[in-house]
């Protein structure tokens, strides 16, 4: 829309005579606006206001357009072939006055043409111009294809490591799946059983509620309670099932914030938020940086400051997104932290989205995982209504291909809106029945959670030990699939560039795909997220050898 | 001096006075007018309880207002007032059952088919386990179903889908798997397309009567508007280019930007099939106006009439047109009667749309286990052939029975050749020939006759008295029950 403006103003500029006629007509009709030159007629000093102000405006408008013109032209090119080609052929603004106005007239004439009927009828094939996609989809299309996150994933897809088949391939330490758990015999047996039980039910083909069968919701509530060690019981009627945590977060963003509003997100954070929150909902993210000096804990002071800065800029903050256990650090938020957060949200009257997708994957001995649901359990309604929890079933069940997650909210409006929106990202009936048969037996659930924890714990210990021997420290992690490794000693320059260089080396020389801190919006360079849940114990030495190789090249260069 | 400096003319004396002051004055005047018209209504006294000073004064608890949801979520959260959803909800509270609840409400509002469940059941019981467990070496390999896989669907599935689609469309057109994105049902497919093709506030032209679900699918989140293009019973509700043209011009006059045309073929709710010529006309029109064409062909395999179904893909592929503006939606919910699987597809000739849709599938992809089942289902050619023949034959039989029943009551139906429903003209039962009369009849059907049929109002039909009745979930013995109920309703209203 705005991009056509320069053309329009320039065209009106060239046929000034016609316009002046229009202006004269306007003078007599509406008197409530400042009619230009009104003063001349009414003689109340309006001459000054009526002509100087618009003149000044016009002058600045031209100035503004002139400065923005270059960008506009490059924007145009993708959208309308014909107009872009004509504008690029038009001479640049450096030429003297008469030529420019001539070319500008020429240009507007051309942009008008391709739409007109007669032209197309003359040559029906190509003159119509390529049809354009919507403006908002451009950010999705461009969406970070060059970011290390995607580049790394692509490399792994092309050349995946396999102990026997492709020992030189790239080892995937970037994608958070927990597939190795399934190789546990018992789990495998159980999965087989679940599939045969779940799918023998004939109802899988017909329409079923897209937000989840009650049976499944009850099973999920039980599973969530188990994952939080039964410290709080979940109410199945407050659950809405969605296809994957991404869509759960998207639906919440849509329901809690309008386009142009923003959420606060403490960083480092999950790289996925950039897509889940921003792409379709038009909601913005304001990153609140946490530092290694505080062990990457968020402080209320910094949150407060970010809130006010945003407010000053006129951005309305609607909520805060936290992950607990945190992604990527794996740390757990303490009870005090959560209370402080709730106070903050209450004072500012904003929502809290607590991303607890790793709740069932708490593996540390020390920390205690406290769900936000437990914190607000005893609070008044007015506070509960601002709390929304995202829970991922496929992560904890080590079944990411199932794509099923849940929203747990205390807010009736959010629940009823989400229920309707799940038709746009539904959980299919076969999946629902599979899940029911997999998690409705509490004994199985207990065993599954326990097996999962033990396995994560042992592999985490191995990895951290190995990294330590190489002189790489990790922050203390108690949950999730990641460790957050401090490789500041290995980067050549203390900057994002240095970090990406090291990431490239890890990918190309070491052949491991990790996620650099910059993808997680960490403001300190040199941190990397290593996802260990994919590894089996015998893979750890391989990974260590590869990192050692990279360390050596780094040191020899230094 | 390259800008027109205002009042420069006074200094340089070249008539610039006129140009330099009159133009900006006019522009300023129009700017004010524009702003004046665009200004939102001055209500909305929000924001007050939110200022920090206020909250700090009464720091904890009491004074703080309830936290609000976003303004765009409010209409979504509200219960729908469309008769389509009201009817569906009512059936849930008291569904008809031949044995246990003979007084319940009979569902004619939901387009689902149970006609071939016996065949599906047989296939599932024979092949389901195998399809989930299979892997190259015959061993059960959980990683083949548990791992993250490409969001747009496994290549095998896209190939199987392409084959299946060209099979049900008579083999005249072939589909390229690389133009295809698998979605979790037709609903997300439409939403994703709307997001990709139109910006917030833009509009699609849509011939009426149209499927009431489009309102939800498109308007809820994408903010794209639907501009109805009214079709009439005299044309058997077929869209004409002149009606499209008129609607487009009116929309442009009002200042809304039209990004595309959306229609279903076979049409929902009427069930008629667009001819090759009509499709060509539509595409030619779209090309002239440089807009997109979205063809919803979700009932393509449920064609039972004599009329041949032609896919928009075939027209686009003919070479006569610029095909990058053509986008097709398909799904298995209707033709294979497996709505629970939530499997749909976007087929687009526009590369950017395909790429964007692939990325957006992170929000509504088909789970891998379900994909595995679908791959073996769709590649079982013998079963598919058997199924499709039976599916068509059984809809045809049911359609004849249902329409015959209505005919005996003196109630005509629009001519139709596809879909799981028929478009019934109940204007003889109306007390007044108006929307109000139609909704009264809907209410009477629902409460007195205990039948849930979708009234034309819900589909934005401009002629009152039309109802969509889905007959494919009925057993043969249900049809006399329905006819009896309608007959009684008519008699009671006459007396």
Interface residues (C-beta under 8 A of the other chain):
Chain A: X9 X12 X13 X16 X19 X20 X22 X23 X26 X27 X30 X32 X33 X34 X35 X36 X37 X50 X51 X53 X54 X55 X56 X57 X58 X59 X61 X62 X63 X66 X93 X97 X100 X114 X115 X117 X120 X121 X124 X125 X126 X128 X129 X130 X131 X133 X134 X135 X136 X137 X140 X141 X143 X175 X177 X179 X182 X183 X188 X191 X192 X195 X196 X199 X200 X202 X203 X204 X205 X206 X207 X208 X210 X243 X244 X246 X247 X250 X254 X255 X256 X257 X258 X259 X261 X275 X276 X279 X280 X281 X282 X318 X343 X346 X347 X348 X349 X350 X351 X380 X382 X385 X386 X398 X399 X400 X401 X402 X403 X404 X411 X413 X414 X416 X417 X420 X421 X423 X424 X425 X426 X427 X428 X429 X430 X431 X434
Chain B: X2 X3 X4 X5 X6 X7 X18 X19 X20 X21 X22 X23 X24 X25 X26 X27 X28 X29 X30 X31 X32 X33 X36 X49 X50 X52 X55 X56 X59 X60 X61 X64 X65 X66 X67 X69 X70 X71 X72 X73 X74 X76 X77 X110 X112 X114 X117 X120 X121 X124 X125 X128 X129 X132 X133 X140 X142 X143 X145 X146 X147 X148 X149 X184 X185 X187 X188 X191 X195 X196 X197 X198 X199 X200 X202 X216 X217 X220 X221 X222 X259 X284 X287 X288 X289 X290 X291 X292 X322 X324 X325 X337 X338 X339 X340 X341 X342 X343 X350 X352 X353 X355 X356 X359 X360 X362 X363 X364 X365 X366 X367 X368 X369 X370 X373
